[in-house]
């Protein structure tokens, strides 16, 4: 449902790096990784019945 969020934040980070805003790009990379980790943790534990 919210799977567009990592793609959106990764795209914004890519644009920022392309515009020579390296620190802001790395921040959006961290946001992307955090969203993916939270998304995987939620879906892996609730929908796949995997104990992490």
N, C-alpha and C positions, 0 to 999 in steps of 0.2 A: 504494500500500500504506500509506504513512504520510501520506496527504494530509489526514487528520483533524487533524494537528498544527497547521497554520496556522489552521484554523477554531477549534480549541480555544484556542490562545493569543490569537487575536483576540477571542473571546468573553470570556475571562478579563480581557483588557485593557479591553473595553467595560464589564464589570461594575465593574472597579476605578475607571474614570473616572466611572461613574454614582455610585459611593460616595465621590466626591471624593478619590480617591487618584491624582492626576494623574501624578506621577512614575512610580509603579508601572505605570500604564496605558501611558505612553510606552515604558517598558521592555518591556512585552509587545508593543507595536507593533513595536519594533525586533526582537524575537525572531521575530515573524510575518514580517517582511520578510526576515530572514536565512534562515529555513527555506524560504521561497518561492524565494529566490535560489539556495540550495544545491540544492533539488529541481529547479528548472528547469535549472540547469547540468548536473546529473547526467543528467537525462532528455533534454535537448537534445543533449548530446554523445554519449551512448551509444545511445539508442534511435532518434534521428532522423538520426544520422550528420551532424550539423552541426558544423563547426569553429568554435569560439568563441575 
